[in-house]
């Protein structure tokens, strides 16, 4: 009988406070945290808008900072031989985006622009919403990265491409953290995938507090890890666990068919 290869990914979740609208300080801070990761990991995940905090004033950020941060991500990915992922406030052709970058160790990268801009904070007025999902194939895992408020919209998160991992990077505040916990678990269960959420911690300059709760849920909704403090958590996920659940239960075969329109 042939041995079944159980492929895995080791993922570092960096849950941190952020320096307000200060990309240089944040890059230096994350540089230190990344250098201290002793495990050999496959992916390093940073919070949403990890160079600025959740600012609604992108005009305060030098337009060159996006490219500078992208080059920094390439440097970190190469140094740790790990993909680095997180979103930043990014200026492109006269428009601002909450843009997630997935940067591989060889310097290649893919991008996703946050689809659901947070209207309660006026994000829709300052940042252009994305229109396309991104599915990344990395080390034989299929990964769908999304950003914060996207978590509230199950249609956009729906597993129509048979991916293995949903990955959310966020600035999710304390008053609504119960929703964060519940929705991450729900997205895992309904899509039969690992669901990973990386949130920030601390308080920002406009008074919003963030409790962390960076977490990983398995394909049946089982809690793998949850953090409530400033730390780097390393977790290993296994592709066979997703495949076994999908093949045994086959719930996705009964999903509703639909088309998304922009």
Buried (B, 14 or more C-beta within 10 A) or exposed (E): EEEEEEBBBBBBBBBBBBBBBBBBEBBEBBBEBBEEBEEEBBBBBBBBBBBBBBBBEBEEBEBEBBEBBBEBBBBBBBEBEBBBBBBBBBBBEEEBBBBBBBBBBEEEBBBBBBBBBBEEBEBEEBBBBBEEBBBBEBEEBBBBBBBBBBBBEEEBBBBBEEBBBBBBBBBBBBEEBEEBBEBBBBBBBBBBBBBBBBBBBBBBEEEBEBBBBBBBBBBEBEEBBBBEEBBBBBBEBBBEBBBBBBEEEEEBEEEEEEEEEE
